[in-house]
């Protein structure tokens, strides 16, 4: 069985909780990605998305110089390196997620996205997963 460690993006860009919202937004723009894990001593403690920045910060008038921990979602869903792609797909469906963070013990090792799953298991399963995520 294929594991997430075989299809994940290794060593993703991550931010610290003390980084400012503006710094994180800038990193996301430069890297052309819509979410970023927030780590503390290498452990994933949160995630912030471009939508979080727009809705939780800008719309509420929170200054870009505030720490990103003020707007992050705490306790993101993480899986271990040996989690199978099938298990990850099921978890994505159950929790309505398009990406999961992969940990090696307590340390961030990678991120597995729905597109990674699609490349590995094929469009039919990933299409079912996307349909299930979008339905709820």
KEKE-3310 file (N, C-alpha, C; in steps of 0.2 Angstrom, whole numbers, plus 5000, padded with zeros to 4 digits):
npx = (5004:5002:5010:5007:5019:5025:5019:5018:5022:5037:5045:5037:5035:5034:5026:5029:5020:5022:5025:5021:5004:5005:5018:5016:5006:5013:5023:5015:5010:5022:5026:5015:5004:4989:4988:4996:5006:5007:5020:5027:5042:5044:5033:5017:5005:4995:4985:4985:4975:4973:4960:4957:4965:4959:4945:4946:4955:4957:4943:4939:4946:4958:4975:4989:5001:4999:5002:5001:4996:4984:4974:4974:4969:4968:4975:4976:4972:4983:4993:5003:5019:5017:5004:4992:4988:4975:4969:4971:4963:4951:4950:4951:4939:4930:4933:4931:4942:4955:4968:4981:4992:5008:5017:5032:5034:5034:5036:5034:5034:5029:5016:5001:4991:4974:4977:4989:4984:4976:4984:4991:4981:4971:4959:4945:4943:4949:4940:4928:4931:4933:4920:4913:4919:4914:4901:4896)
npy = (4994:5011:5024:5040:5047:5044:5051:5064:5082:5086:5094:5107:5125:5134:5143:5153:5155:5168:5175:5189:5193:5199:5195:5182:5182:5187:5177:5167:5173:5174:5160:5155:5148:5143:5140:5139:5130:5132:5132:5126:5124:5115:5107:5105:5117:5124:5131:5142:5150:5158:5163:5164:5175:5185:5184:5183:5192:5204:5208:5210:5220:5218:5221:5219:5218:5210:5195:5179:5169:5174:5173:5160:5143:5132:5116:5108:5094:5080:5067:5052:5047:5034:5033:5027:5031:5028:5028:5042:5048:5044:5051:5064:5065:5062:5073:5084:5090:5097:5095:5087:5088:5080:5071:5067:5059:5071:5081:5092:5085:5085:5089:5083:5084:5085:5084:5077:5065:5062:5060:5049:5039:5040:5048:5045:5041:5052:5061:5057:5060:5074:5077:5073:5081:5093:5092:5093)
npz = (5000:4996:5005:5013:5014:5003:4993:4997:4998:5003:5017:5019:5017:5032:5045:5060:5076:5080:5069:5059:5052:5040:5036:5034:5024:5014:5012:5007:4996:4988:4987:4981:4987:4996:5009:5025:5036:5054:5065:5081:5088:5078:5078:5072:5075:5071:5057:5044:5032:5015:5015:5029:5032:5025:5030:5044:5048:5039:5036:5049:5053:5059:5062:5050:5057:5068:5077:5068:5075:5080:5071:5066:5063:5076:5080:5068:5057:5057:5050:5052:5045:5040:5037:5026:5009:5006:5019:5021:5012:5016:5028:5024:5017:5028:5037:5029:5021:5011:5012:5022:5035:5037:5049:5057:5070:5081:5073:5059:5043:5030:5018:5012:4999:4991:4977:4976:4980:4970:4959:4963:4966:4957:4947:4949:4963:4969:4964:4970:4983:4983:4979:4991:5001:4996:4997:5010)
capx = (5000:5006:5009:5007:5026:5028:5016:5017:5027:5041:5047:5034:5036:5029:5027:5029:5015:5024:5026:5015:4999:5008:5024:5014:5003:5018:5026:5010:5010:5028:5026:5009:5000:4984:4988:5002:5006:5010:5023:5031:5047:5044:5027:5011:5000:4989:4986:4981:4973:4971:4953:4958:4968:4953:4939:4947:4959:4955:4936:4937:4950:4964:4981:4993:5007:4998:5004:4997:4992:4978:4969:4975:4965:4972:4975:4975:4972:4989:4994:5009:5022:5015:4997:4991:4984:4968:4967:4971:4958:4945:4950:4949:4931:4926:4934:4930:4949:4959:4975:4983:4999:5011:5022:5037:5034:5030:5039:5031:5038:5026:5009:4998:4985:4970:4980:4993:4980:4973:4990:4992:4975:4967:4954:4939:4943:4949:4934:4923:4933:4931:4912:4911:4921:4910:4894:4895)
capy = (5000:5017:5029:5048:5049:5043:5056:5071:5087:5086:5100:5113:5131:5134:5150:5153:5159:5175:5179:5193:5191:5202:5191:5175:5183:5188:5171:5163:5175:5172:5153:5154:5143:5146:5139:5138:5127:5136:5127:5128:5119:5110:5103:5108:5119:5127:5132:5148:5150:5165:5165:5166:5182:5189:5184:5183:5198:5210:5210:5212:5226:5216:5224:5214:5217:5206:5188:5175:5164:5177:5171:5153:5138:5128:5109:5105:5087:5078:5060:5050:5046:5028:5033:5025:5035:5026:5031:5049:5050:5043:5056:5070:5064:5063:5080:5089:5093:5096:5094:5085:5088:5074:5072:5062:5060:5077:5086:5093:5082:5086:5090:5079:5087:5081:5083:5072:5059:5061:5058:5042:5034:5041:5053:5043:5041:5059:5065:5055:5063:5081:5078:5072:5087:5099:5091:5095)
capz = (5000:4996:5011:5012:5014:4996:4988:5000:4997:5009:5020:5016:5020:5038:5049:5068:5078:5082:5063:5058:5047:5034:5034:5032:5018:5009:5010:5004:4989:4985:4986:4977:4990:4999:5016:5028:5043:5059:5069:5087:5089:5073:5079:5069:5080:5068:5050:5042:5025:5013:5017:5036:5032:5022:5034:5051:5049:5035:5037:5056:5055:5063:5058:5048:5061:5073:5076:5064:5079:5082:5066:5064:5066:5080:5080:5062:5056:5055:5050:5052:5038:5037:5035:5019:5005:5007:5025:5021:5008:5020:5033:5020:5016:5035:5040:5024:5020:5005:5013:5028:5037:5039:5054:5058:5077:5083:5068:5052:5038:5024:5017:5007:4996:4987:4970:4977:4981:4963:4955:4966:4966:4951:4947:4952:4970:4971:4962:4975:4989:4982:4980:4998:5004:4994:4999:5017)
cpx = (5004:5004:5009:5014:5029:5025:5016:5023:5031:5043:5044:5036:5031:5031:5027:5023:5016:5025:5020:5010:5002:5014:5021:5010:5008:5022:5021:5010:5016:5028:5020:5005:4995:4983:4995:5002:5009:5013:5026:5036:5047:5037:5021:5006:4994:4990:4982:4981:4973:4964:4953:4960:4963:4948:4941:4951:4957:4948:4935:4942:4956:4971:4986:5000:5005:5000:4999:4993:4985:4972:4969:4970:4969:4971:4973:4975:4979:4989:5001:5012:5019:5008:4996:4987:4977:4965:4966:4965:4951:4944:4949:4942:4928:4927:4933:4937:4951:4966:4976:4990:5002:5017:5026:5038:5030:5032:5036:5036:5035:5019:5007:4991:4981:4973:4985:4990:4978:4978:4991:4987:4970:4961:4947:4938:4944:4943:4928:4925:4931:4924:4910:4913:4916:4903:4892:4895)
cpy = (5006:5022:5036:5050:5048:5048:5063:5076:5088:5093:5106:5119:5132:5141:5148:5157:5166:5179:5183:5191:5193:5197:5185:5176:5184:5182:5167:5166:5173:5165:5151:5148:5146:5144:5138:5135:5132:5131:5130:5122:5113:5106:5108:5110:5122:5128:5139:5148:5157:5167:5167:5173:5187:5190:5186:5190:5204:5212:5212:5218:5224:5218:5218:5214:5213:5199:5184:5170:5167:5175:5164:5148:5133:5120:5106:5097:5085:5070:5058:5048:5039:5027:5031:5030:5034:5029:5039:5051:5049:5049:5063:5070:5066:5070:5086:5093:5092:5095:5091:5086:5082:5075:5066:5063:5066:5083:5086:5090:5084:5088:5086:5082:5083:5079:5078:5065:5057:5058:5050:5037:5035:5046:5051:5043:5048:5063:5063:5059:5071:5082:5077:5078:5093:5098:5094:5102)
cpz = (5000:5002:5009:5011:5007:4991:4991:4997:5004:5011:5018:5020:5026:5041:5056:5070:5079:5075:5062:5052:5040:5031:5031:5025:5012:5007:5006:4996:4985:4983:4982:4980:4994:5006:5019:5035:5048:5064:5076:5088:5084:5073:5076:5074:5077:5060:5048:5034:5022:5015:5025:5036:5030:5027:5041:5053:5046:5037:5044:5058:5059:5059:5056:5052:5067:5072:5073:5069:5081:5077:5064:5066:5069:5079:5073:5061:5053:5055:5050:5045:5036:5036:5027:5015:5005:5013:5025:5017:5012:5025:5030:5019:5023:5037:5035:5023:5014:5006:5021:5029:5039:5044:5055:5066:5078:5078:5062:5047:5031:5024:5011:5005:4992:4980:4971:4977:4974:4959:4957:4964:4960:4952:4950:4959:4972:4970:4967:4981:4988:4982:4987:5002:5002:4996:5006:5019)
residu = (UNK:UNK:UNK:UNK:UNK:UNK:UNK:UNK:UNK:UNK:UNK:UNK:UNK:UNK:UNK:UNK:UNK:UNK:UNK:UNK:UNK:UNK:UNK:UNK:UNK:UNK:UNK:UNK:UNK:UNK:UNK:UNK:UNK:UNK:UNK:UNK:UNK:UNK:UNK:UNK:UNK:UNK:UNK:UNK:UNK:UNK:UNK:UNK:UNK:UNK:UNK:UNK:UNK:UNK:UNK:UNK:UNK:UNK:UNK:UNK:UNK:UNK:UNK:UNK:UNK:UNK:UNK:UNK:UNK:UNK:UNK:UNK:UNK:UNK:UNK:UNK:UNK:UNK:UNK:UNK:UNK:UNK:UNK:UNK:UNK:UNK:UNK:UNK:UNK:UNK:UNK:UNK:UNK:UNK:UNK:UNK:UNK:UNK:UNK:UNK:UNK:UNK:UNK:UNK:UNK:UNK:UNK:UNK:UNK:UNK:UNK:UNK:UNK:UNK:UNK:UNK:UNK:UNK:UNK:UNK:UNK:UNK:UNK:UNK:UNK:UNK:UNK:UNK:UNK:UNK:UNK:UNK:UNK:UNK:UNK:UNK)
# end
